[in-house]
Amino acid sequence: MCGIIGYTGKNDAKEIMLDALELLEYRGYDSAGIALLGEEGTRIYKRAGRVKDLRDLCAKEDPKGCCGIGHTRWATHGGVCDENAHPHRFGRITLIHNGIIENYRELTEKYGLEGKLASETDSEVVAAVLERFYDGDPYSAIRRTVLKLKGTFALAILFDDQPGKIFAVRNVSPIVAAATKDGAILSSDVAAIVPFTTDYFVMPEFHVVCLSADGIEMFDLSGDKAQIDWLKVDWDVSRSSKGGYPFFMEKEIMEQPQVIEETILPRIKDGKPDFSEEGIPDQILSDCKRICVIACGTAMHAGLVGKSLIQAMIGIHVDVVMASEFMYNDPIVDKETLVIAISQSGETIDTLEALKFARKCGSPSISIVNVKGASIARASEYVIYTNAGPEIAVASTKAYTTQLAVLYLITARMAMARGLWSEQELADYVKELSRVPRVMEEVLSQKEEIHRLAGTILNAKDVFMIGRGLDYSILLEGSLKLKEVSYIHSEAYASGELKHGTIALITEDTPVVAVVTQDKLKSKELSNIREVQSRGARVLLLIKENEVLEDDERFANVFRLPVMADAFMVMPASVVLQFIAYFVSLDKGLDVDKPRNLAKVVTVE
Ligand code: M6R
């Protein structure tokens, strides 16, 4: 979704912004633009296409200026064309916007803007309203405008007669800001700030920030100066580079043993899971009668694994709800329901809104978030950060497995808090969890074998992925990965459901990926595999390395997974499925990190 950058200081703002927009490309976008406020007034360069096209456009004139704003647009209102790209200008106002202004039509009518706007966007309407209210006092114009807006917005604004200054205000859509050595910077995303500094802050909603070469000032909407709460990024710039890999997705898959270790180890004290750093009281884990996980996409799939673990090991009911559907099903959450919101970015709007609703209903809440200080982290009562570092590839990999790592820890702490496990049971569980990084390394070392296996589905039009129970949950994620990056239609199917219709679609042209990792499900899963093989399907099987396959001549393509306790087999199996998707995309020559139409951060409903 839209990326925002703003820089003011002593250096060439154009170069800083273009570099930052490249760092923000991963969010997903279709157009890019910058505006420079300099001695020659305000100059705008924008176009549909990639940041490199914008760079070419700027190179022709090489505009100079030390203050500017830049944007990558992911179209919502109005098609993909140069006019709709940001920045937008109306009168003395130039702005960039992330979010959706729901009442832009009413504002267009109210302020007689019909026929006066150059674009079809809701964002330009905000510039026009600001122009209407601007009488030389930017704060007052922003305050009066914001009170008229309905919807979500992160706005960075230049006023023609306020040289060297960038103003910003937001509601829901994020903005982070930081002081640099010689000025100040703001962005939708910490990734663009990391090359300058590790100290930053998340702008509070409905506050106005002013950036200048002298630093940053913040005021609330009544005009009172507000205090800034500084945070520290705990990853370095190298974490945001490809580190020699052709794509971020490969780098991020390979990083998993390290980041899982970094997620688990600080939370194991005296051999026991421990959330004292997060301040999470045991009571919240022991007293809840049920759990409701809210999340989207991959994060929701992590929730499904969590559900299997918690229901099996703790014996309480867990619902996993797609956050985008949460509000449409008359959600039943109350003070006895522990809500767990899972999100890599911490900005997914559906998850954020669902979480806010649950909190209003009195539910205690824990969020599992990767990006520090993100909206979901701040909206929940407690937060457990996954220490995955920046995840740049649109397809989530290391965020998923670190989310799982946190869910394993929560399950164990919950068992402790409820007195369900003996010391020995807890020790065995923690020991197995601590093995995960090494087991993953074992799988990663077989990357070439997985590449060969991926070749067996490279030319498929449709793929089915079958399994039961936990294996099915893993496959839902494996199937999403494949669809996302390879554009092959893939369906994860609970193998027991095949006979209820879908088996009709299985032919010799439909490869089937099957995962068999759970002892109690093995015989049923193998029968289902035989059923699809009888219909001509070629099966790519993932199974534990110690399993004996009676009729192994039927399986030409088998990946043998290192053995863990069944509950943990999700981890090695997931790595294989991630790599299968990656290699198919790579061998198709696709842009693995930036699949078409997808955005890394989904900040609109
Ligand atoms: O940032 P979040 O974890 O809240 O994002 C949720 C989904 O948009 C995300 O997991 C998406 O499904 C990924 N692209 C999947 O790889």
Boltz pocket constraint, residues with backbone or C-beta under 6 A from the ligand:
constraints:
  - pocket:
      binder: B
      contacts: [[A, 296], [A, 297], [A, 298], [A, 299], [A, 300], [A, 342], [A, 343], [A, 344], [A, 345], [A, 346], [A, 347], [A, 348], [A, 351], [A, 394], [A, 395], [A, 396], [A, 397], [A, 480], [A, 481], [A, 484], [A, 599], [A, 600], [A, 601], [A, 602]]
      max_distance: 6.0
